């Protein structure tokens, strides 16, 4: 994502792309025939790019940006689902002029718009399953991936269970023919699962169930009783219990007892992979910053760890708490507190 001094913006690929032949961009390279291959590099002038978008906005969020012929050139690199990018786009579109504070507010947005359309489905499935307590809990969802929200964790797990069970139904024949081959639902398969539930084709339904409602009720019941190890009961199993930071030093991964000295705190984190505030135990925003040229004093910078790599330094964990809480940290440096003098030998 780029911008220039005249206000032009756009999206370009900075790396080189091979000139491929015999490839289907929607399929993994290993599935193609032996006739597929590479023939040099695509010239930089022909590399995919989207400049001066008509809506005046540019965004990415690890999702697919290009379609059509450009997508055929790039291929499918297992993009992130579009939910986070869509939410960012919608909030940017409401801004007439964006300030650094506006951008920080978007980066800290933990509203789970993506899961909102699953919510009525979960409520009906829980009622059909006879899980009255779970239905009452789910009905109180805040609409956010909030640390104190047990309903969000339940809704998120329902989405995951539905996608996995649907994938098992669609691949049952392949798994029976090749039992040693490990099949896993792709990250974006949840969109396929949603279409199955919207269209409800009878020939794809697990034959153990009379209809799709019965299948969904069984998935909902499984979700309710499949509690993570950290949780003793459903009502207290909120999102912050399971979505805790695991920012580990490489040494502590090999020598765990050193974790108390080397690792960042195991904080409960709001947000999720599908929200602009993208945070999970082992994946998340490695930095947040926003700055407007000429207005650097209004900018901010977040890092989950400090600038020093020395565990005994006061700067080893500096800034971590601000990253967790979403408190703006100045982009510009403050007053110098220390100086390092390099003295030639013999002086």
C-alpha positions in Angstrom: 0.0 0.0 0.0 1.6 3.3 -1.1 0.9 7.0 -1.1 2.8 9.9 -2.6 3.2 13.6 -1.7 0.4 14.6 -4.1 -2.1 12.4 -2.4 -2.2 9.5 -4.9 -2.6 6.1 -3.3 -2.6 2.5 -4.5 -1.6 -1.1 -4.1 1.3 -2.8 -5.9 3.3 -6.0 -5.6 6.9 -5.2 -4.8 8.4 -8.6 -5.5 9.0 -10.5 -8.8 6.4 -12.8 -10.2 7.2 -15.8 -12.4 5.6 -16.1 -15.8 3.7 -19.3 -15.4 2.0 -21.6 -18.0 -0.3 -24.5 -17.5 -1.5 -23.3 -14.1 -5.0 -22.9 -12.7 -4.6 -20.0 -10.2 -7.3 -21.5 -7.9 -5.5 -24.8 -7.3 -2.3 -25.7 -5.5 0.8 -26.1 -7.7 1.2 -29.7 -6.7 -2.1 -30.6 -8.4 -1.1 -29.5 -11.8 0.1 -31.6 -14.7 3.8 -32.0 -15.6 3.3 -29.6 -18.5 2.9 -26.7 -16.0 6.0 -24.6 -15.4 7.7 -21.2 -15.3 9.2 -19.2 -18.2 11.1 -16.3 -16.8 9.7 -13.3 -14.9 6.8 -11.0 -15.5 8.2 -7.5 -16.3 7.8 -5.0 -13.5 5.6 -2.8 -15.7 3.1 -5.7 -16.1 3.1 -6.6 -12.4 -0.4 -6.4 -10.8 -1.2 -3.0 -9.4 -4.3 -1.0 -8.4 -3.6 2.8 -8.5 -6.0 5.7 -7.8 -8.9 3.5 -6.6 -12.2 5.3 -7.4 -13.4 5.2 -3.8 -10.3 7.0 -2.6 -9.4 4.3 -0.2 -6.8 1.5 -0.1 -6.8 -1.4 2.4 -5.4 -4.9 2.6 -5.6 -6.8 6.0 -3.9 -9.9 4.4 -7.0 -10.4 2.3 -7.3 -10.7 -1.5 -7.1 -7.3 -3.2 -7.1 -8.2 -6.9 -9.6 -10.2 -9.0 -10.1 -11.2 -12.6 -7.0 -11.3 -14.7 -4.8 -9.9 -12.0 -5.8 -12.7 -9.7 -4.9 -15.2 -12.4 -1.4 -13.8 -12.5 -0.9 -13.8 -8.8 -2.6 -17.1 -7.9 -4.2 -18.1 -4.6 -1.7 -17.7 -1.8 -4.2 -18.8 0.9 -5.4 -15.3 1.6 -7.0 -14.4 4.9 -10.8 -14.3 4.9 -12.2 -10.9 3.8 -14.1 -10.2 7.1 -11.4 -8.0 8.7 -10.6 -6.1 5.5 -14.3 -5.5 4.9 -14.8 -4.0 8.3 -11.8 -1.8 7.9 -13.1 -0.7 4.5 -16.5 0.2 5.8 -15.1 2.3 8.7 -12.6 4.1 6.4 -15.5 4.9 4.0 -17.3 6.8 6.8 -14.4 9.2 7.3 -14.2 12.4 5.4 -10.7 13.1 6.6 -8.7 10.6 8.5 -6.6 11.6 11.5 -4.1 9.4 13.4 -6.7 9.0 16.2 -9.3 7.8 13.6 -6.9 5.1 12.4 -6.1 3.9 15.9 -9.8 3.6 16.6 -10.2 1.3 13.6 -7.2 -0.8 14.6 -8.7 -1.2 18.0 -12.2 -2.2 16.7 -13.2 -5.5 18.2 -16.7 -5.6 16.9 -17.3 -9.1 15.4 -19.4 -8.1 12.4 -18.4 -11.3 10.6 -20.0 -13.6 13.2 -23.2 -11.5 13.6 -25.0 -13.4 10.9 -24.2 -16.7 12.7 -25.8 -15.5 16.0 -29.5 -16.1 15.1 -28.5 -19.5 13.7 -26.8 -20.4 17.0 -29.8 -19.3 19.1 -32.2 -21.5 17.0 -29.8 -24.4 17.1 -29.4 -24.2 20.9 -33.2 -24.1 21.4 -33.7 -27.1 19.1 -31.0 -28.9 21.1 -32.7 -28.2 24.4 -29.7 -26.2 25.7 -31.7 -23.5 27.4 -28.8 -22.2 29.6 -26.5 -21.9 26.7 -29.2 -20.2 24.6 -29.7 -17.6 27.4 -26.0 -17.0 27.6 -25.7 -16.6 23.8 -28.6 -14.2 23.7 -26.6 -11.7 25.8 -23.8 -11.4 23.3 -22.3 -7.9 23.2 -21.5 -8.0 19.5 -17.8 -7.8 20.2 -14.9 -10.1 20.7 -14.6 -8.8 24.3 -12.5 -10.5 27.0 -15.4 -10.7 29.4 -17.9 -12.1 26.9 -18.6 -15.8 27.2 -21.2 -15.6 24.5 -18.6 -14.6 21.9 -16.4 -17.6 22.7 -19.5 -19.9 22.3 -20.5 -18.2 19.0 -16.9 -18.4 17.6 -16.6 -22.1 18.5 -20.0 -22.8 16.9 -18.7 -21.3 13.7 -15.6 -23.5 13.9 -17.5 -26.7 14.7 -20.0 -26.0 11.9 -17.2 -25.5 9.4 -15.3 -28.6 10.5 -18.4 -30.9 10.5 -19.5 -29.6 7.1 -16.0 -30.2 5.7 -16.1 -33.8 7.0 -19.5 -34.4 5.3 -18.1 -33.1 1.9 -14.9 -35.1 2.1 -16.2 -38.4 3.6 -15.7 -40.3 0.4 -12.1 -39.1 -0.1 -11.3 -39.8 3.6 -12.7 -43.3 3.3 -10.6 -44.0 0.2 -7.4 -42.5 1.5 -7.6 -42.8 5.3 -3.9 -42.0 5.9 -4.2 -38.7 4.1 -4.9 -35.8 6.6 -7.5 -33.5 5.3 -8.1 -30.2 7.1 -10.8 -27.6 6.5 -9.2 -24.5 4.9 -9.5 -21.3 6.9 -11.9 -19.8 4.4 -14.1 -22.9 4.3 -16.5 -21.2 6.8 -18.0 -19.3 3.8 -18.7 -22.6 2.1 -20.4 -23.9 5.3 -22.5 -20.8 5.4 -23.7 -21.4 1.8 -24.6 -25.0 2.7 -26.7 -23.8 5.6 -28.4 -21.2 3.4 -29.2 -23.6 0.6 -29.4 -26.8 2.6 -29.0 -29.4 -0.2 -30.5 -32.7 1.0 -28.0 -34.9 -0.9 -25.1 -33.4 1.1 -26.6 -33.9 4.5 -25.1 -36.4 6.9 -27.6 -39.4 6.5 -27.7 -39.9 10.3 -29.9 -36.8 10.6 -33.4 -36.3 9.2 -32.9 -32.6 8.3 -30.4 -29.7 8.5 -32.0 -28.4 11.7 -31.3 -31.7 13.5 -27.7 -31.6 12.2 -27.3 -28.0 13.4 -28.7 -28.9 16.8 -26.2 -31.7 17.2 -23.3 -29.3 16.3 -24.6 -26.8 18.8 -24.8 -29.4 21.6 -21.3 -30.5 20.7 -20.1 -26.9 20.9 -21.7 -26.4 24.3 -20.0 -29.4 25.9 -16.7 -29.1 24.2 -15.1 -26.8 26.8 -11.4 -25.9 26.6 -9.1 -27.1 29.3 -9.0 -23.6 30.8 -12.7 -23.6 31.6 -14.6 -25.2 34.4 -18.1 -24.3 33.2 -19.8 -22.6 30.3 -20.9 -19.3 32.0 -17.4 -18.4 33.1 -15.7 -19.5 30.0 -15.3 -16.0 28.5 -13.1 -15.0 25.6 -10.4 -13.7 27.7 -9.8 -17.1 29.3 -8.8 -18.7 26.0 -7.5 -15.7 24.1 -4.4 -15.0 26.1 -1.1 -13.7 24.7 1.7 -16.2 24.3 4.6 -14.0 23.3 7.5 -16.2 24.0 11.3 -15.7 23.8 13.0 -18.4 21.7 15.0 -19.5 24.7 12.0 -20.0 27.0 10.4 -22.2 24.3 13.3 -24.6 24.8 13.7 -23.9 28.6 10.2 -23.3 29.9 11.1 -22.3 33.4 12.8 -19.2 32.1 9.5 -17.9 30.7 8.8 -15.9 33.8 11.9 -13.8 33.1 11.9 -13.8 29.3 8.2 -13.8 28.1 5.7 -11.1 27.9 2.7 -11.4 30.3 -0.1 -13.7 29.4 -2.7 -10.9 29.0 -6.3 -11.5 28.0 -6.7 -10.0 24.6 -9.8 -8.5 23.0 -10.3 -9.0 19.3 -9.8 -12.0 17.0 -8.7 -13.0 13.5 -11.9 -11.7 12.0 -11.9 -8.2 13.6 -9.7 -5.2 12.8 -8.2 -5.7 16.3 -6.5 -8.9 15.2 -5.2 -10.7 18.2 -4.8 -14.3 19.2 -2.4 -16.2 21.5 0.3 -16.7 18.7 -0.8 -14.3 16.0 -1.7 -10.6 16.0 -0.7 -7.0 15.3 3.1 -7.0 15.7 2.9 -3.2 15.6 0.3 -0.5 15.2 1.2 3.0 14.0 -0.3 5.9 12.3 1.4 9.1 11.2 0.6 11.9 8.8 3.7 13.6 7.2 4.1 17.1 8.8 2.0 16.1 11.8 4.3 13.6 13.4 3.5 14.9 16.9 0.0 13.5 16.5 1.2 10.0 15.5 1.3 6.9 17.6 3.3 3.7 17.7 2.5 0.4 19.4 4.8 -2.6 19.9 4.0 -5.8 21.9 7.5 -5.8 23.2 10.2 -3.2 24.1 13.1 -1.9 22.1 15.7 -3.7 24.2 16.5 -7.3 23.8 18.1 -7.5 27.3 15.7 -9.1 29.8 17.1 -7.0 32.7 16.7 -3.7 30.8 13.8 -1.4 31.9 13.0 -1.2 28.1 12.6 -4.9 27.6 8.9 -4.8 28.2 8.4 -1.1 27.7 5.2 -0.3 25.7 3.7 -3.8 26.1 0.9 -2.6 28.4 0.0 0.2 26.1 -0.2 -2.3 23.2 -2.5 -4.5 25.3 -4.8 -1.6 26.4 -4.7 0.3 23.2 -3.3 3.4 24.8 -1.7 5.7 22.2 2.1 5.9 22.6 3.9 8.9 20.9 5.4 8.2 17.5 8.2 10.7 18.1 10.9 10.1 20.7 10.8 11.8 24.0 13.5 13.5 25.9 16.8 11.5 25.9 17.3 9.6 29.2 20.5 7.8 28.5 23.4 8.2 26.2 25.9 5.6 24.9 29.5 6.7 24.5 31.9 4.8 22.2 35.4 5.5 23.4 38.4 4.4 21.3 40.8 2.0 22.9 43.6 3.6 24.8 41.7 6.9 25.6 
